[in-house]
Amino acid sequence: MWEAYRAAHPGSVAAASAYTVEFFGDSVELANELLALVTHGPKRATAALVEEFAEEAEPLPRIGSHWIACDGSGAPVIVIRSTELRIGTFDSVDAAFAYDEGEDDRSLESWRREHRRYWERTRSATGREFTPEHEIVLERFTVVWPPELAD
């Protein structure tokens, strides 16, 4: 998938040649559900805790960076390119970002409820606690490959 994208968009790849291979969420079901919101829905933003990147020895994304989003089985489905990044806290997330994340009813209230629940569960699974003061990477993106799913 990456080679096909690189051949079709050499300028974009030259500007940011590194990429990661990721999936959304923390389960097969959630990965598939969130990926479907990207491929056939409104999801054009995502959020992740800064400390999760550190724990996985992964660099933080940067504007223009790419990632290959996989389904719950690990199969690559799309290439995403970061268009906007901000690090903030839980309480700094606004209604526009919640809407762009495209989940649930797209409201800020829903975003806060579901993300708090998610991070409390995932942090607890690692023996850590989630607090609203955690730094969060707030990322907007565009789908750039394959052509039939690209924005």
Biotite code that builds the C-alpha atoms (Angstrom):
import biotite.structure as struc

atoms = struc.array([
    struc.Atom([0.000, 0.000, 0.000], chain_id="A", res_id=1, res_name="MET", atom_name="CA", element="C"),
    struc.Atom([2.762, 2.451, 0.946], chain_id="A", res_id=2, res_name="TRP", atom_name="CA", element="C"),
    struc.Atom([4.675, 1.782, -2.281], chain_id="A", res_id=3, res_name="GLU", atom_name="CA", element="C"),
    struc.Atom([1.588, 2.487, -4.393], chain_id="A", res_id=4, res_name="ALA", atom_name="CA", element="C"),
    struc.Atom([0.926, 5.724, -2.517], chain_id="A", res_id=5, res_name="TYR", atom_name="CA", element="C"),
    struc.Atom([4.577, 6.764, -2.751], chain_id="A", res_id=6, res_name="ARG", atom_name="CA", element="C"),
    struc.Atom([4.633, 6.154, -6.507], chain_id="A", res_id=7, res_name="ALA", atom_name="CA", element="C"),
    struc.Atom([1.451, 8.186, -7.003], chain_id="A", res_id=8, res_name="ALA", atom_name="CA", element="C"),
    struc.Atom([2.422, 11.068, -4.654], chain_id="A", res_id=9, res_name="HIS", atom_name="CA", element="C"),
    struc.Atom([6.222, 11.406, -4.582], chain_id="A", res_id=10, res_name="PRO", atom_name="CA", element="C"),
    struc.Atom([6.083, 15.063, -3.483], chain_id="A", res_id=11, res_name="GLY", atom_name="CA", element="C"),
    struc.Atom([3.975, 14.324, -0.420], chain_id="A", res_id=12, res_name="SER", atom_name="CA", element="C"),
    struc.Atom([6.202, 11.436, 0.562], chain_id="A", res_id=13, res_name="VAL", atom_name="CA", element="C"),
    struc.Atom([9.385, 13.464, 0.002], chain_id="A", res_id=14, res_name="ALA", atom_name="CA", element="C"),
    struc.Atom([8.069, 16.102, 2.428], chain_id="A", res_id=15, res_name="ALA", atom_name="CA", element="C"),
    struc.Atom([7.439, 13.453, 5.120], chain_id="A", res_id=16, res_name="ALA", atom_name="CA", element="C"),
    struc.Atom([8.885, 10.071, 4.178], chain_id="A", res_id=17, res_name="SER", atom_name="CA", element="C"),
    struc.Atom([8.470, 8.309, 7.520], chain_id="A", res_id=18, res_name="ALA", atom_name="CA", element="C"),
    struc.Atom([5.213, 6.590, 8.346], chain_id="A", res_id=19, res_name="TYR", atom_name="CA", element="C"),
    struc.Atom([3.726, 4.482, 11.091], chain_id="A", res_id=20, res_name="THR", atom_name="CA", element="C"),
    struc.Atom([1.374, 1.530, 10.950], chain_id="A", res_id=21, res_name="VAL", atom_name="CA", element="C"),
    struc.Atom([-1.451, 1.878, 13.454], chain_id="A", res_id=22, res_name="GLU", atom_name="CA", element="C"),
    struc.Atom([-5.012, 1.005, 14.251], chain_id="A", res_id=23, res_name="PHE", atom_name="CA", element="C"),
    struc.Atom([-7.681, 2.962, 16.087], chain_id="A", res_id=24, res_name="PHE", atom_name="CA", element="C"),
    struc.Atom([-8.804, 1.927, 19.574], chain_id="A", res_id=25, res_name="GLY", atom_name="CA", element="C"),
    struc.Atom([-7.712, -0.971, 21.742], chain_id="A", res_id=26, res_name="ASP", atom_name="CA", element="C"),
    struc.Atom([-9.683, -3.941, 20.404], chain_id="A", res_id=27, res_name="SER", atom_name="CA", element="C"),
    struc.Atom([-10.531, -5.604, 17.124], chain_id="A", res_id=28, res_name="VAL", atom_name="CA", element="C"),
    struc.Atom([-14.114, -4.376, 17.362], chain_id="A", res_id=29, res_name="GLU", atom_name="CA", element="C"),
    struc.Atom([-13.228, -0.784, 18.186], chain_id="A", res_id=30, res_name="LEU", atom_name="CA", element="C"),
    struc.Atom([-10.527, -0.684, 15.503], chain_id="A", res_id=31, res_name="ALA", atom_name="CA", element="C"),
    struc.Atom([-13.042, -1.790, 12.881], chain_id="A", res_id=32, res_name="ASN", atom_name="CA", element="C"),
    struc.Atom([-15.755, 0.549, 14.136], chain_id="A", res_id=33, res_name="GLU", atom_name="CA", element="C"),
    struc.Atom([-13.521, 3.628, 14.163], chain_id="A", res_id=34, res_name="LEU", atom_name="CA", element="C"),
    struc.Atom([-11.901, 2.760, 10.829], chain_id="A", res_id=35, res_name="LEU", atom_name="CA", element="C"),
    struc.Atom([-15.364, 2.529, 9.262], chain_id="A", res_id=36, res_name="ALA", atom_name="CA", element="C"),
    struc.Atom([-16.073, 6.049, 10.564], chain_id="A", res_id=37, res_name="LEU", atom_name="CA", element="C"),
    struc.Atom([-13.004, 7.197, 8.623], chain_id="A", res_id=38, res_name="VAL", atom_name="CA", element="C"),
    struc.Atom([-13.526, 5.229, 5.409], chain_id="A", res_id=39, res_name="THR", atom_name="CA", element="C"),
    struc.Atom([-17.295, 5.689, 5.152], chain_id="A", res_id=40, res_name="HIS", atom_name="CA", element="C"),
    struc.Atom([-18.109, 8.428, 7.626], chain_id="A", res_id=41, res_name="GLY", atom_name="CA", element="C"),
    struc.Atom([-17.215, 11.787, 9.089], chain_id="A", res_id=42, res_name="PRO", atom_name="CA", element="C"),
    struc.Atom([-14.189, 10.945, 11.281], chain_id="A", res_id=43, res_name="LYS", atom_name="CA", element="C"),
    struc.Atom([-11.292, 13.262, 10.401], chain_id="A", res_id=44, res_name="ARG", atom_name="CA", element="C"),
    struc.Atom([-9.670, 13.683, 13.806], chain_id="A", res_id=45, res_name="ALA", atom_name="CA", element="C"),
    struc.Atom([-8.305, 11.500, 16.577], chain_id="A", res_id=46, res_name="THR", atom_name="CA", element="C"),
    struc.Atom([-6.879, 11.897, 20.058], chain_id="A", res_id=47, res_name="ALA", atom_name="CA", element="C"),
    struc.Atom([-4.197, 9.961, 21.925], chain_id="A", res_id=48, res_name="ALA", atom_name="CA", element="C"),
    struc.Atom([-2.362, 10.442, 25.198], chain_id="A", res_id=49, res_name="LEU", atom_name="CA", element="C"),
    struc.Atom([1.180, 11.780, 24.867], chain_id="A", res_id=50, res_name="VAL", atom_name="CA", element="C"),
    struc.Atom([2.405, 9.249, 27.422], chain_id="A", res_id=51, res_name="GLU", atom_name="CA", element="C"),
    struc.Atom([1.186, 6.379, 25.224], chain_id="A", res_id=52, res_name="GLU", atom_name="CA", element="C"),
    struc.Atom([3.596, 7.472, 22.495], chain_id="A", res_id=53, res_name="PHE", atom_name="CA", element="C"),
    struc.Atom([6.421, 7.515, 25.045], chain_id="A", res_id=54, res_name="ALA", atom_name="CA", element="C"),
    struc.Atom([5.476, 4.090, 26.416], chain_id="A", res_id=55, res_name="GLU", atom_name="CA", element="C"),
    struc.Atom([5.560, 2.630, 22.908], chain_id="A", res_id=56, res_name="GLU", atom_name="CA", element="C"),
    struc.Atom([8.796, 4.490, 22.014], chain_id="A", res_id=57, res_name="ALA", atom_name="CA", element="C"),
    struc.Atom([6.944, 6.151, 19.128], chain_id="A", res_id=58, res_name="GLU", atom_name="CA", element="C"),
    struc.Atom([7.568, 9.736, 18.036], chain_id="A", res_id=59, res_name="PRO", atom_name="CA", element="C"),
    struc.Atom([4.688, 12.157, 18.229], chain_id="A", res_id=60, res_name="LEU", atom_name="CA", element="C"),
    struc.Atom([3.063, 12.774, 14.864], chain_id="A", res_id=61, res_name="PRO", atom_name="CA", element="C"),
    struc.Atom([3.882, 15.947, 12.982], chain_id="A", res_id=62, res_name="ARG", atom_name="CA", element="C"),
    struc.Atom([1.984, 17.897, 10.387], chain_id="A", res_id=63, res_name="ILE", atom_name="CA", element="C"),
    struc.Atom([2.432, 16.147, 7.069], chain_id="A", res_id=64, res_name="GLY", atom_name="CA", element="C"),
    struc.Atom([3.333, 12.799, 8.614], chain_id="A", res_id=65, res_name="SER", atom_name="CA", element="C"),
    struc.Atom([1.630, 9.667, 7.357], chain_id="A", res_id=66, res_name="HIS", atom_name="CA", element="C"),
    struc.Atom([0.222, 6.593, 8.943], chain_id="A", res_id=67, res_name="TRP", atom_name="CA", element="C"),
    struc.Atom([-1.228, 3.446, 7.532], chain_id="A", res_id=68, res_name="ILE", atom_name="CA", element="C"),
    struc.Atom([-4.474, 2.673, 9.334], chain_id="A", res_id=69, res_name="ALA", atom_name="CA", element="C"),
    struc.Atom([-5.221, -1.021, 9.691], chain_id="A", res_id=70, res_name="CYS", atom_name="CA", element="C"),
    struc.Atom([-8.388, -2.882, 10.471], chain_id="A", res_id=71, res_name="ASP", atom_name="CA", element="C"),
    struc.Atom([-8.792, -4.975, 13.593], chain_id="A", res_id=72, res_name="GLY", atom_name="CA", element="C"),
    struc.Atom([-7.015, -7.936, 11.999], chain_id="A", res_id=73, res_name="SER", atom_name="CA", element="C"),
    struc.Atom([-3.969, -5.796, 11.185], chain_id="A", res_id=74, res_name="GLY", atom_name="CA", element="C"),
    struc.Atom([-4.633, -5.522, 7.439], chain_id="A", res_id=75, res_name="ALA", atom_name="CA", element="C"),
    struc.Atom([-3.743, -2.108, 5.972], chain_id="A", res_id=76, res_name="PRO", atom_name="CA", element="C"),
    struc.Atom([-6.767, -0.220, 4.665], chain_id="A", res_id=77, res_name="VAL", atom_name="CA", element="C"),
    struc.Atom([-5.900, 3.471, 4.168], chain_id="A", res_id=78, res_name="ILE", atom_name="CA", element="C"),
    struc.Atom([-3.085, 5.987, 4.336], chain_id="A", res_id=79, res_name="VAL", atom_name="CA", element="C"),
    struc.Atom([-3.779, 9.043, 6.478], chain_id="A", res_id=80, res_name="ILE", atom_name="CA", element="C"),
    struc.Atom([-1.818, 12.305, 6.463], chain_id="A", res_id=81, res_name="ARG", atom_name="CA", element="C"),
    struc.Atom([-1.781, 14.618, 9.498], chain_id="A", res_id=82, res_name="SER", atom_name="CA", element="C"),
    struc.Atom([-3.007, 18.119, 8.702], chain_id="A", res_id=83, res_name="THR", atom_name="CA", element="C"),
    struc.Atom([-3.235, 19.714, 12.145], chain_id="A", res_id=84, res_name="GLU", atom_name="CA", element="C"),
    struc.Atom([-1.758, 18.861, 15.524], chain_id="A", res_id=85, res_name="LEU", atom_name="CA", element="C"),
    struc.Atom([-2.129, 20.334, 18.946], chain_id="A", res_id=86, res_name="ARG", atom_name="CA", element="C"),
    struc.Atom([-1.224, 19.134, 22.397], chain_id="A", res_id=87, res_name="ILE", atom_name="CA", element="C"),
    struc.Atom([-3.766, 20.014, 25.025], chain_id="A", res_id=88, res_name="GLY", atom_name="CA", element="C"),
    struc.Atom([-5.509, 18.654, 28.063], chain_id="A", res_id=89, res_name="THR", atom_name="CA", element="C"),
    struc.Atom([-8.871, 16.962, 28.369], chain_id="A", res_id=90, res_name="PHE", atom_name="CA", element="C"),
    struc.Atom([-10.618, 20.205, 29.259], chain_id="A", res_id=91, res_name="ASP", atom_name="CA", element="C"),
    struc.Atom([-9.019, 22.070, 26.337], chain_id="A", res_id=92, res_name="SER", atom_name="CA", element="C"),
    struc.Atom([-10.849, 19.981, 23.731], chain_id="A", res_id=93, res_name="VAL", atom_name="CA", element="C"),
    struc.Atom([-13.543, 22.059, 22.075], chain_id="A", res_id=94, res_name="ASP", atom_name="CA", element="C"),
    struc.Atom([-16.816, 21.250, 20.341], chain_id="A", res_id=95, res_name="ALA", atom_name="CA", element="C"),
    struc.Atom([-15.282, 21.649, 16.859], chain_id="A", res_id=96, res_name="ALA", atom_name="CA", element="C"),
    struc.Atom([-12.684, 18.978, 17.558], chain_id="A", res_id=97, res_name="PHE", atom_name="CA", element="C"),
    struc.Atom([-15.276, 16.623, 19.059], chain_id="A", res_id=98, res_name="ALA", atom_name="CA", element="C"),
    struc.Atom([-17.407, 17.117, 15.955], chain_id="A", res_id=99, res_name="TYR", atom_name="CA", element="C"),
    struc.Atom([-14.476, 16.384, 13.625], chain_id="A", res_id=100, res_name="ASP", atom_name="CA", element="C"),
    struc.Atom([-13.705, 13.188, 15.537], chain_id="A", res_id=101, res_name="GLU", atom_name="CA", element="C"),
    struc.Atom([-17.010, 12.003, 14.144], chain_id="A", res_id=102, res_name="GLY", atom_name="CA", element="C"),
    struc.Atom([-17.915, 9.577, 16.909], chain_id="A", res_id=103, res_name="GLU", atom_name="CA", element="C"),
    struc.Atom([-21.203, 8.986, 18.725], chain_id="A", res_id=104, res_name="ASP", atom_name="CA", element="C"),
    struc.Atom([-23.428, 12.076, 18.342], chain_id="A", res_id=105, res_name="ASP", atom_name="CA", element="C"),
    struc.Atom([-20.348, 14.270, 17.647], chain_id="A", res_id=106, res_name="ARG", atom_name="CA", element="C"),
    struc.Atom([-21.024, 16.513, 20.667], chain_id="A", res_id=107, res_name="SER", atom_name="CA", element="C"),
    struc.Atom([-18.417, 17.703, 23.138], chain_id="A", res_id=108, res_name="LEU", atom_name="CA", element="C"),
    struc.Atom([-20.353, 16.074, 25.972], chain_id="A", res_id=109, res_name="GLU", atom_name="CA", element="C"),
    struc.Atom([-20.272, 12.713, 24.208], chain_id="A", res_id=110, res_name="SER", atom_name="CA", element="C"),
    struc.Atom([-16.586, 13.145, 23.363], chain_id="A", res_id=111, res_name="TRP", atom_name="CA", element="C"),
    struc.Atom([-15.721, 13.820, 27.003], chain_id="A", res_id=112, res_name="ARG", atom_name="CA", element="C"),
    struc.Atom([-17.836, 10.955, 28.338], chain_id="A", res_id=113, res_name="ARG", atom_name="CA", element="C"),
    struc.Atom([-16.530, 8.338, 25.888], chain_id="A", res_id=114, res_name="GLU", atom_name="CA", element="C"),
    struc.Atom([-12.876, 9.414, 25.898], chain_id="A", res_id=115, res_name="HIS", atom_name="CA", element="C"),
    struc.Atom([-12.782, 9.581, 29.686], chain_id="A", res_id=116, res_name="ARG", atom_name="CA", element="C"),
    struc.Atom([-14.240, 6.059, 29.790], chain_id="A", res_id=117, res_name="ARG", atom_name="CA", element="C"),
    struc.Atom([-11.728, 4.844, 27.180], chain_id="A", res_id=118, res_name="TYR", atom_name="CA", element="C"),
    struc.Atom([-8.668, 6.361, 28.825], chain_id="A", res_id=119, res_name="TRP", atom_name="CA", element="C"),
    struc.Atom([-9.716, 5.268, 32.306], chain_id="A", res_id=120, res_name="GLU", atom_name="CA", element="C"),
    struc.Atom([-10.028, 1.708, 30.969], chain_id="A", res_id=121, res_name="ARG", atom_name="CA", element="C"),
    struc.Atom([-6.777, 1.687, 28.974], chain_id="A", res_id=122, res_name="THR", atom_name="CA", element="C"),
    struc.Atom([-4.702, 3.412, 31.658], chain_id="A", res_id=123, res_name="ARG", atom_name="CA", element="C"),
    struc.Atom([-6.082, 1.055, 34.302], chain_id="A", res_id=124, res_name="SER", atom_name="CA", element="C"),
    struc.Atom([-5.049, -1.919, 32.137], chain_id="A", res_id=125, res_name="ALA", atom_name="CA", element="C"),
    struc.Atom([-1.438, -0.675, 32.350], chain_id="A", res_id=126, res_name="THR", atom_name="CA", element="C"),
    struc.Atom([-1.612, -0.036, 36.096], chain_id="A", res_id=127, res_name="GLY", atom_name="CA", element="C"),
    struc.Atom([-1.847, 3.717, 35.631], chain_id="A", res_id=128, res_name="ARG", atom_name="CA", element="C"),
    struc.Atom([-4.549, 6.273, 36.241], chain_id="A", res_id=129, res_name="GLU", atom_name="CA", element="C"),
    struc.Atom([-6.047, 8.737, 33.775], chain_id="A", res_id=130, res_name="PHE", atom_name="CA", element="C"),
    struc.Atom([-6.457, 12.337, 34.872], chain_id="A", res_id=131, res_name="THR", atom_name="CA", element="C"),
    struc.Atom([-7.848, 15.304, 32.927], chain_id="A", res_id=132, res_name="PRO", atom_name="CA", element="C"),
    struc.Atom([-4.396, 16.902, 33.230], chain_id="A", res_id=133, res_name="GLU", atom_name="CA", element="C"),
    struc.Atom([-2.816, 14.299, 30.919], chain_id="A", res_id=134, res_name="HIS", atom_name="CA", element="C"),
    struc.Atom([-1.402, 15.797, 27.752], chain_id="A", res_id=135, res_name="GLU", atom_name="CA", element="C"),
    struc.Atom([-3.352, 14.701, 24.683], chain_id="A", res_id=136, res_name="ILE", atom_name="CA", element="C"),
    struc.Atom([-2.284, 14.790, 21.037], chain_id="A", res_id=137, res_name="VAL", atom_name="CA", element="C"),
    struc.Atom([-5.239, 16.229, 19.126], chain_id="A", res_id=138, res_name="LEU", atom_name="CA", element="C"),
    struc.Atom([-4.763, 15.377, 15.476], chain_id="A", res_id=139, res_name="GLU", atom_name="CA", element="C"),
    struc.Atom([-6.783, 16.245, 12.405], chain_id="A", res_id=140, res_name="ARG", atom_name="CA", element="C"),
    struc.Atom([-6.073, 14.295, 9.247], chain_id="A", res_id=141, res_name="PHE", atom_name="CA", element="C"),
    struc.Atom([-7.057, 13.608, 5.687], chain_id="A", res_id=142, res_name="THR", atom_name="CA", element="C"),
    struc.Atom([-7.349, 10.256, 3.926], chain_id="A", res_id=143, res_name="VAL", atom_name="CA", element="C"),
    struc.Atom([-4.870, 10.237, 1.045], chain_id="A", res_id=144, res_name="VAL", atom_name="CA", element="C"),
    struc.Atom([-4.903, 6.629, -0.198], chain_id="A", res_id=145, res_name="TRP", atom_name="CA", element="C"),
    struc.Atom([-6.375, 4.585, -1.854], chain_id="A", res_id=146, res_name="PRO", atom_name="CA", element="C"),
    struc.Atom([-7.873, 6.950, -4.431], chain_id="A", res_id=147, res_name="PRO", atom_name="CA", element="C"),
    struc.Atom([-11.398, 5.585, -4.056], chain_id="A", res_id=148, res_name="GLU", atom_name="CA", element="C"),
    struc.Atom([-11.391, 6.475, -0.327], chain_id="A", res_id=149, res_name="LEU", atom_name="CA", element="C"),
    struc.Atom([-9.225, 9.623, -0.467], chain_id="A", res_id=150, res_name="ALA", atom_name="CA", element="C"),
    struc.Atom([-10.669, 12.979, 0.534], chain_id="A", res_id=151, res_name="ASP", atom_name="CA", element="C"),
])
